[in-house]
């Protein structure tokens, strides 16, 4: 939030013993799924250098959970550190950063339909589409955005941005890129989609990482805060910086506290931010924290737009299979299931 040789993660889905209205998913052992119209992909990073990243799938029609679906369908491993996945049309684009590739799957079958190499000197992370043919991908160590021609499946250019770009989101004909500086950054680069060049820089808070667009069109930048490992008392807290994309100005700052890297926002404008020891609710309509949604530490969050359900990823000790917990908007637990090693992102097929 946020690389490895072939070593399959556990293919078993361990079901939680849940009560009330909680559904029990059906377990699947490397079973080849036939995805329905709605489902959730869980991108499991795996351990750096071990090639054990994987893709899990929770089918929202059959309520079946499948692990290692990329391997089950395609007979090969996904690669080294799966960082993110972007759904566009009938395809899913999985950024595998230490493998320096973007694997493409057909969402109707999960078949691998090809890959885009980002180059031997790259470290791709997050992806955003300009249109059906052009996409932008952050390149963490090279301090740039890669420009991809998705139709020809190749890199066609690069846009210099700030240090260690972590996230990218698009609003009003511009891309907003968070320059993390590995904890020392305090800026967001603004990139014109018409010219594919930087047109401005916006000052934010310490360590900008995640970035999302609210239903009302505001740009929400999650600033993790700075770490002082010699004296944690000098840490700076996480904040959300609100940017108006009409004028590229900061209009608000929301104190989160702890250290947060991610936000998921529902169609109703309610956002969910995992911080150090809790998940906070944020009302993006008024730019305010409205309370604690759940206690506990989670690495990633996603919101399924049709239901408003909140998906929270727990990597546990970063070596064993992690878990995903799904909560209704009122905070009641719907389901919990095991996935792969280090679940770090969600992608929704709607």
C-alpha positions as CSV (number, residue, x, y, z in Angstrom):
1,X,0.0,0.0,0.0
2,X,1.0,-0.5,-1.3
3,X,8.4,-10.3,-5.6
4,X,9.4,-13.9,-5.7
5,X,10.4,-18.2,-7.5
6,X,7.5,-20.4,-8.0
7,X,6.0,-21.5,-4.6
8,X,2.3,-22.0,-4.5
9,X,0.5,-20.5,-1.5
10,X,-2.0,-22.8,0.2
11,X,-4.8,-23.6,-2.2
12,X,-7.3,-24.4,0.6
13,X,-9.9,-21.8,1.6
14,X,-10.3,-22.0,5.4
15,X,-13.8,-20.9,6.4
16,X,-14.6,-18.9,9.4
17,X,-17.2,-20.1,11.8
18,X,-19.6,-17.3,11.6
19,X,-23.1,-16.8,13.0
20,X,-26.3,-15.0,12.1
21,X,-26.6,-13.7,8.5
22,X,-23.0,-14.5,7.7
23,X,-22.7,-16.7,4.6
24,X,-20.3,-19.6,4.5
25,X,-18.4,-19.8,1.2
26,X,-17.7,-23.1,-0.5
27,X,-14.1,-24.0,-0.4
28,X,-12.2,-24.8,-3.6
29,X,-8.8,-26.5,-4.1
30,X,-7.2,-25.1,-7.2
31,X,-10.6,-25.4,-8.9
32,X,-11.0,-23.5,-12.2
33,X,-13.7,-20.9,-11.6
34,X,-16.2,-19.7,-14.1
35,X,-16.6,-16.2,-12.9
36,X,-20.1,-14.7,-12.7
37,X,-21.1,-11.2,-13.5
38,X,-20.1,-9.9,-10.1
39,X,-17.0,-10.8,-8.0
40,X,-14.0,-9.5,-6.1
41,X,-10.4,-10.2,-6.9
42,X,-7.9,-10.1,-4.0
43,X,-4.4,-9.4,-5.1
44,X,-1.9,-11.2,-2.8
45,X,1.6,-9.7,-3.0
46,X,3.5,-12.7,-1.8
47,X,7.1,-12.5,-0.4
48,X,9.7,-10.5,-2.2
49,X,12.0,-12.6,-4.4
50,X,10.0,-15.8,-4.0
51,X,7.5,-15.6,-6.9
52,X,4.6,-16.6,-4.7
53,X,2.2,-13.8,-5.4
54,X,-1.3,-15.0,-6.2
55,X,-4.8,-14.0,-7.2
56,X,-7.9,-15.0,-5.1
57,X,-11.5,-14.6,-6.3
58,X,-14.7,-14.3,-4.3
59,X,-17.8,-14.8,-6.5
60,X,-20.7,-12.6,-5.4
61,X,-23.3,-14.8,-7.1
62,X,-22.3,-18.2,-6.0
63,X,-20.5,-17.0,-2.8
64,X,-17.6,-19.4,-3.6
65,X,-14.0,-18.4,-2.7
66,X,-11.2,-19.5,-5.0
67,X,-7.5,-19.2,-4.3
68,X,-4.6,-19.3,-6.8
69,X,-7.0,-18.7,-9.6
70,X,-4.3,-17.4,-12.0
71,X,-2.3,-20.6,-11.5
72,X,-5.4,-22.9,-11.7
73,X,-6.6,-21.4,-15.0
74,X,-3.2,-20.7,-16.7
75,X,-0.9,-23.4,-15.3
76,X,1.8,-20.9,-14.3
77,X,2.6,-18.6,-11.4
78,X,1.5,-15.0,-11.4
79,X,5.0,-13.7,-10.6
80,X,7.0,-11.7,-8.0
81,X,5.0,-9.2,-5.9
82,X,1.6,-8.6,-7.4
83,X,1.0,-4.9,-6.5
84,X,-2.4,-4.0,-7.9
85,X,-5.1,-4.8,-10.3
86,X,-7.2,-2.5,-12.5
87,X,-10.4,-3.6,-14.2
88,X,-11.1,-2.0,-17.6
89,X,-13.9,-3.3,-19.9
90,X,-13.7,-7.1,-20.1
91,X,-10.1,-7.3,-18.9
92,X,-8.1,-7.2,-15.7
93,X,-4.6,-5.7,-15.6
94,X,-2.4,-7.1,-12.7
95,X,0.7,-5.1,-12.0
96,X,3.5,-7.5,-10.9
97,X,6.2,-5.1,-9.8
98,X,9.3,-7.2,-9.2
99,X,8.6,-9.2,-12.3
100,X,8.3,-5.9,-14.2
101,X,5.2,-7.0,-16.0
102,X,1.5,-6.3,-16.2
103,X,-0.4,-9.5,-16.7
104,X,-3.7,-9.3,-18.6
105,X,-6.7,-11.6,-17.9
106,X,-10.0,-12.1,-19.5
107,X,-12.6,-11.4,-16.8
108,X,-15.0,-14.0,-18.2
109,X,-12.6,-16.9,-17.9
110,X,-9.5,-15.6,-16.0
111,X,-7.4,-16.7,-18.9
112,X,-4.1,-14.9,-19.4
113,X,-4.4,-13.0,-22.7
114,X,-0.9,-11.5,-22.7
115,X,1.4,-9.2,-20.8
116,X,3.0,-5.8,-21.0
117,X,6.7,-5.6,-20.1
118,X,7.5,-2.4,-18.2
119,X,11.3,-2.8,-18.7
120,X,14.2,-4.2,-16.8
121,X,14.9,-0.9,-14.9
122,X,11.3,-0.4,-13.8
123,X,9.3,-1.0,-10.6
124,X,5.6,-0.6,-11.6
125,X,3.0,-0.1,-8.9
126,X,-0.4,1.5,-9.6
127,X,-2.2,1.9,-12.9
128,X,-4.8,4.3,-14.2
129,X,-6.5,4.5,-17.6
130,X,-6.5,7.6,-19.7
131,X,-8.8,5.9,-22.2
132,X,-9.3,2.4,-23.6
133,X,-6.0,2.5,-25.3
134,X,-3.7,4.5,-23.0
135,X,-2.8,3.9,-19.4
136,X,-0.4,5.4,-16.9
137,X,1.7,3.4,-14.4
138,X,3.7,4.6,-11.4
139,X,7.4,3.6,-11.5
140,X,8.6,3.7,-7.9
141,X,12.4,4.0,-8.2
142,X,12.7,5.8,-11.5
143,X,10.5,8.8,-10.3
144,X,8.3,8.7,-13.4
145,X,4.9,7.7,-14.8
146,X,5.1,5.1,-17.6
147,X,2.8,5.7,-20.6
148,X,1.4,2.4,-21.9
149,X,-0.3,1.8,-25.2
150,X,-2.6,-1.0,-24.1
151,X,-3.6,-1.9,-27.6
152,X,-0.1,-2.6,-28.8
153,X,1.0,-3.8,-25.2
154,X,4.1,-1.7,-24.9
155,X,5.6,1.3,-23.1
156,X,5.5,4.3,-25.3
157,X,6.9,7.0,-23.0
158,X,7.6,8.3,-19.5
159,X,6.6,11.4,-17.6
160,X,9.1,12.6,-14.9
161,X,7.3,13.2,-11.6
162,X,8.4,13.5,-7.9
163,X,10.4,11.1,-5.8
164,X,9.0,7.6,-5.4
165,X,5.5,7.9,-6.9
166,X,3.2,5.7,-5.0
167,X,-0.4,6.3,-6.3
168,X,-2.2,7.7,-9.3
169,X,-5.8,8.7,-9.9
170,X,-7.6,10.7,-12.7
171,X,-10.0,13.6,-12.4
172,X,-11.0,16.4,-14.8
173,X,-8.5,15.5,-17.5
174,X,-5.6,15.3,-15.1
175,X,-3.7,12.6,-13.3
176,X,-2.8,13.2,-9.7
177,X,0.4,11.4,-8.6
178,X,1.5,11.0,-5.0
179,X,5.2,11.5,-4.5
180,X,6.0,9.5,-1.4
181,X,9.7,10.1,-1.2
182,X,9.8,6.9,0.8
183,X,8.4,8.9,3.7
184,X,10.1,12.2,3.0
185,X,7.9,13.4,0.2
186,X,5.2,16.1,0.6
187,X,3.9,16.7,-2.9
188,X,1.4,15.6,-5.6
189,X,2.3,16.0,-9.3
190,X,-0.5,17.1,-11.6
191,X,-0.2,15.6,-15.1
192,X,-2.2,16.9,-18.1
193,X,-3.8,14.0,-20.0
194,X,-3.9,16.1,-23.1
195,X,-0.2,16.8,-23.2
196,X,1.1,13.9,-21.0
197,X,3.2,16.4,-19.1
198,X,3.4,17.8,-15.6
199,X,1.5,21.1,-15.3
200,X,1.9,21.7,-11.6
201,X,2.9,20.5,-8.1
202,X,0.7,20.6,-5.0
203,X,2.1,20.7,-1.5
204,X,0.4,18.2,0.8
205,X,1.5,16.5,4.1
206,X,4.1,13.9,5.0
207,X,4.5,10.8,2.9
208,X,1.6,10.9,0.4
209,X,0.7,7.4,-0.7
210,X,-2.9,6.5,-1.6
211,X,-5.1,8.7,-3.8
212,X,-8.8,8.3,-4.7
213,X,-11.5,10.4,-6.3
214,X,-14.7,10.9,-4.3
215,X,-18.2,10.6,-5.8
216,X,-18.4,14.4,-5.8
217,X,-15.1,14.7,-7.7
218,X,-12.7,15.8,-5.0
219,X,-9.2,14.3,-4.9
220,X,-8.4,12.6,-1.6
221,X,-4.7,12.1,-0.9
222,X,-3.9,9.8,2.0
223,X,-0.7,11.0,3.6
224,X,0.8,8.3,5.8
225,X,2.8,10.6,8.1
226,X,6.5,10.5,8.8
227,X,8.2,7.8,10.8
228,X,11.0,8.6,13.3
229,X,12.4,5.1,14.1
230,X,14.8,6.4,16.7
231,X,12.1,8.3,18.6
232,X,8.5,7.4,17.7
233,X,7.3,10.4,19.7
234,X,8.5,12.5,16.8
235,X,6.3,10.6,14.2
236,X,3.8,12.8,12.4
237,X,0.2,11.6,12.1
238,X,-1.6,10.5,9.0
239,X,-3.9,13.0,7.3
240,X,-6.1,13.1,4.2
241,X,-5.5,16.2,2.1
242,X,-8.5,17.3,0.0
243,X,-7.7,18.8,-3.4
244,X,-10.2,20.6,-5.7
245,X,-9.3,19.5,-9.2
246,X,-11.0,22.5,-10.8
247,X,-8.3,24.8,-9.4
248,X,-5.7,22.3,-8.1
249,X,-5.9,23.8,-4.6
250,X,-6.0,22.2,-1.2
251,X,-9.4,22.9,0.3
252,X,-9.3,20.8,3.5
253,X,-7.2,18.6,5.8
254,X,-8.6,15.6,7.7
255,X,-6.6,14.4,10.7
256,X,-6.6,10.6,10.8
257,X,-3.8,9.8,13.3
258,X,-1.6,6.8,13.4
259,X,-0.2,5.8,10.0
260,X,-2.7,5.1,7.1
261,X,-1.9,4.3,3.5
262,X,-5.3,3.4,1.9
263,X,-8.9,4.6,1.5
264,X,-11.9,2.9,0.0
265,X,-14.9,5.1,-0.9
266,X,-18.5,3.9,-1.4
267,X,-21.0,5.3,-3.9
268,X,-22.7,7.1,-0.9
269,X,-19.5,9.1,-0.3
270,X,-18.6,7.3,2.9
271,X,-14.9,6.4,3.0
272,X,-13.0,3.8,5.1
273,X,-9.4,4.4,6.2
274,X,-7.3,1.6,7.9
275,X,-4.9,3.3,10.3
276,X,-2.5,1.8,12.8
277,X,-5.0,0.1,15.1
278,X,-8.5,0.9,13.7
279,X,-10.5,1.6,10.6
280,X,-12.1,5.1,10.5
281,X,-15.2,6.2,8.7
282,X,-14.8,9.4,6.8
283,X,-17.7,11.3,5.2
284,X,-16.3,12.7,2.0
285,X,-19.3,15.0,1.6
286,X,-18.3,17.1,4.5
287,X,-14.6,16.0,4.8
288,X,-14.8,14.8,8.4
289,X,-14.1,11.7,10.4
290,X,-17.4,10.4,11.7
291,X,-16.2,7.6,13.9
292,X,-14.5,4.2,14.2
293,X,-15.8,1.5,11.8
294,X,-13.8,-1.4,13.2
295,X,-11.0,-1.9,15.6
296,X,-7.9,-3.7,14.4
297,X,-4.9,-3.3,12.0
298,X,-5.5,-3.9,8.3
299,X,-3.3,-3.3,5.3
300,X,-5.9,-2.6,2.6
301,X,-9.5,-1.7,2.1
302,X,-12.0,-1.9,-0.8
303,X,-15.7,-1.0,-1.1
304,X,-18.1,-3.0,-3.4
305,X,-20.1,-0.2,-4.9
306,X,-23.4,-2.0,-5.4
307,X,-23.8,-3.3,-1.9
308,X,-21.6,-0.9,0.0
309,X,-19.8,-3.8,1.7
310,X,-16.4,-3.1,3.0
311,X,-13.5,-5.5,2.4
312,X,-10.5,-5.5,4.8
313,X,-7.3,-7.3,4.3
314,X,-5.2,-8.7,7.2
315,X,-1.7,-10.0,6.2
316,X,-1.2,-11.6,9.6
317,X,2.5,-12.3,9.9
318,X,3.3,-11.7,6.2
319,X,4.4,-15.4,5.8
320,X,1.2,-17.4,6.2
321,X,-2.0,-17.0,4.2
322,X,-3.8,-13.7,5.1
323,X,-7.5,-13.2,5.7
324,X,-10.2,-11.0,4.2
325,X,-13.1,-9.9,6.3
326,X,-16.2,-8.5,4.7
327,X,-18.5,-6.1,6.6
328,X,-21.8,-4.6,5.8
329,X,-21.9,-0.7,6.0
330,X,-23.5,-1.0,9.5
331,X,-20.3,-2.8,10.7
332,X,-21.8,-6.3,10.9
333,X,-19.6,-9.2,9.7
334,X,-20.8,-10.9,6.6
335,X,-18.0,-13.3,5.9
336,X,-14.3,-14.0,6.6
337,X,-12.0,-16.3,4.5
338,X,-8.3,-17.1,4.0
339,X,-6.6,-15.9,0.8
340,X,-2.9,-15.9,-0.3
341,X,0.2,-14.4,1.3
342,X,0.0,-10.6,2.0
343,X,-3.4,-9.6,0.6
344,X,-2.7,-6.0,-0.4
345,X,-5.4,-4.8,-2.9
346,X,-8.9,-5.5,-4.2
347,X,-10.4,-5.2,-7.7
348,X,-14.2,-5.4,-8.3
349,X,-15.9,-6.9,-11.2
350,X,-19.4,-5.2,-11.2
